[in-house]
Amino acid sequence: MRKCPKCDRRLSPLYFGTACKYCGVDLLYYHFDERLEQDAQKAAAQQENVQRLLRKLPFYGKKRDSR
């Protein structure tokens, strides 16, 4: 069962609407900014992990010649 994030009422699993039929909130965009910020933080952490891994490689860590 799905739940509305605003009013916590149950929605049928077969309800494919984009708005809650009880309170009318848009289910796709409710707290969109907060979720976007969380995704950006996760992406930054993953990018740092990749950069840390790449710095350990012998051919990536050296500075390249500028010709």
One Martini backbone bead per residue (centre of mass of N, CA, C, O) as a GRO file, in nm:
protein
   67
    1MET     BB    1   0.098   0.036   0.020
    2ARG     BB    2   0.031   0.359  -0.015
    3LYS     BB    3   0.135   0.689   0.091
    4CYS     BB    4   0.078   0.992   0.194
    5PRO     BB    5   0.305   1.244   0.286
    6LYS     BB    6   0.092   1.440   0.425
    7CYS     BB    7  -0.180   1.256   0.539
    8ASP     BB    8  -0.132   0.930   0.567
    9ARG     BB    9  -0.297   0.796   0.359
   10ARG     BB   10  -0.427   0.546   0.190
   11LEU     BB   11  -0.331   0.397  -0.118
   12SER     BB   12  -0.382   0.238  -0.382
   13PRO     BB   13  -0.192   0.040  -0.592
   14LEU     BB   14  -0.400   0.125  -0.841
   15TYR     BB   15  -0.321   0.420  -0.804
   16PHE     BB   16  -0.218   0.655  -1.079
   17GLY     BB   17  -0.210   0.918  -0.964
   18THR     BB   18  -0.058   1.245  -0.885
   19ALA     BB   19  -0.287   1.289  -0.675
   20CYS     BB   20  -0.435   1.317  -0.392
   21LYS     BB   21  -0.770   1.233  -0.312
   22TYR     BB   22  -0.778   1.394  -0.028
   23CYS     BB   23  -0.561   1.662  -0.045
   24GLY     BB   24  -0.405   1.720  -0.346
   25VAL     BB   25  -0.127   1.638  -0.352
   26ASP     BB   26   0.170   1.613  -0.518
   27LEU     BB   27   0.348   1.317  -0.532
   28LEU     BB   28   0.606   1.392  -0.707
   29TYR     BB   29   0.665   1.705  -0.565
   30TYR     BB   30   0.696   1.630  -0.277
   31HIS     BB   31   0.984   1.733  -0.152
   32PHE     BB   32   1.186   1.789  -0.394
   33ASP     BB   33   1.419   1.963  -0.279
   34GLU     BB   34   1.520   1.762  -0.064
   35ARG     BB   35   1.581   1.527  -0.259
   36LEU     BB   36   1.782   1.684  -0.436
   37GLU     BB   37   1.987   1.744  -0.210
   38GLN     BB   38   2.046   1.447  -0.137
   39ASP     BB   39   2.153   1.367  -0.419
   40ALA     BB   40   2.389   1.570  -0.423
   41GLN     BB   41   2.537   1.456  -0.176
   42LYS     BB   42   2.579   1.170  -0.286
   43ALA     BB   43   2.737   1.254  -0.543
   44ALA     BB   44   2.974   1.392  -0.396
   45ALA     BB   45   3.067   1.140  -0.239
   46GLN     BB   46   3.119   0.960  -0.487
   47GLN     BB   47   3.326   1.147  -0.625
   48GLU     BB   48   3.534   1.134  -0.398
   49ASN     BB   49   3.580   0.828  -0.413
   50VAL     BB   50   3.683   0.822  -0.704
   51GLN     BB   51   3.920   1.018  -0.669
   52ARG     BB   52   4.067   0.852  -0.454
   53LEU     BB   53   4.108   0.603  -0.635
   54LEU     BB   54   4.259   0.743  -0.873
   55ARG     BB   55   4.507   0.851  -0.703
   56LYS     BB   56   4.626   0.549  -0.663
   57LEU     BB   57   4.699   0.546  -0.943
   58PRO     BB   58   4.990   0.564  -1.123
   59PHE     BB   59   4.879   0.708  -1.403
   60TYR     BB   60   4.698   0.944  -1.255
   61GLY     BB   61   4.877   1.100  -1.035
   62LYS     BB   62   5.034   1.219  -1.253
   63LYS     BB   63   5.156   1.469  -1.419
   64ARG     BB   64   5.109   1.618  -1.713
   65ASP     BB   65   5.221   1.718  -2.002
   66SER     BB   66   5.258   2.042  -2.150
   67ARG     BB   67   5.261   2.097  -2.509
   0.00000   0.00000   0.00000
